[in-house]
């Protein structure tokens, strides 16, 4: 359960920061940036979130010092 929370915190810190930046830029120039914001949001939902899940599953949780002591 703790690993799931860590993955969700990584997603929030990495993906939704860019979504918020896009939202702020959209408030400045609405007609130019609005399609760009939709591309960023859809890209983060369909590409970045699964990509970060994949990378978080590949991270090694074993410490090198522990592995050396076992061997």
C-alpha positions in Angstrom: 0.0 0.0 0.0 2.9 2.3 0.7 4.3 1.8 -2.8 1.0 2.8 -4.4 1.0 6.0 -2.4 4.6 6.7 -3.4 3.7 6.2 -7.1 0.7 8.5 -6.8 2.9 11.2 -5.1 5.4 11.0 -8.0 2.7 11.4 -10.5 1.2 14.4 -8.8 4.6 16.0 -8.5 5.7 15.3 -12.0 2.6 15.4 -14.2 0.1 17.8 -12.6 2.7 20.5 -12.2 2.9 20.8 -16.0 -0.9 20.7 -16.2 -1.1 23.6 -13.7 1.5 25.6 -15.7 -0.5 25.0 -18.8 -3.6 26.3 -17.1 -1.8 29.5 -16.0 -0.5 30.1 -19.5 -4.1 29.5 -20.8 -5.3 32.3 -18.6 -2.9 34.7 -20.2 -3.5 34.0 -23.9 -6.7 31.9 -24.2 -7.2 31.6 -28.0 -3.6 30.7 -28.8 -2.7 28.3 -26.0 -6.0 26.6 -25.5 -5.4 23.8 -28.1 -1.8 23.4 -26.7 -3.2 22.9 -23.2 -5.6 20.2 -24.4 -2.7 18.4 -26.1 -0.6 18.6 -22.9 -3.4 17.3 -20.7 -4.3 14.5 -23.1 -0.7 13.6 -23.6 -0.1 13.5 -19.8 -3.2 11.3 -19.3 -2.5 8.8 -22.1 1.3 8.8 -22.3 3.0 10.2 -19.2 1.0 8.6 -16.5 1.4 5.1 -17.9 5.1 5.9 -18.6 5.7 6.9 -14.9 3.9 3.8 -13.7 6.2 1.7 -15.9 9.3 3.4 -14.6 8.3 3.2 -11.0 7.7 -0.6 -11.4 11.3 -1.0 -12.8 13.0 0.9 -9.9 15.0 -1.4 -7.7 14.1 -1.5 -4.1 17.2 -3.4 -3.0 20.1 -1.5 -1.6 23.6 -2.3 -2.9 25.1 -2.6 0.6 22.4 -5.1 1.6 23.0 -7.0 -1.6 26.7 -7.2 -1.0 26.2 -8.5 2.5 23.9 -11.2 1.3 26.4 -12.4 -1.4 
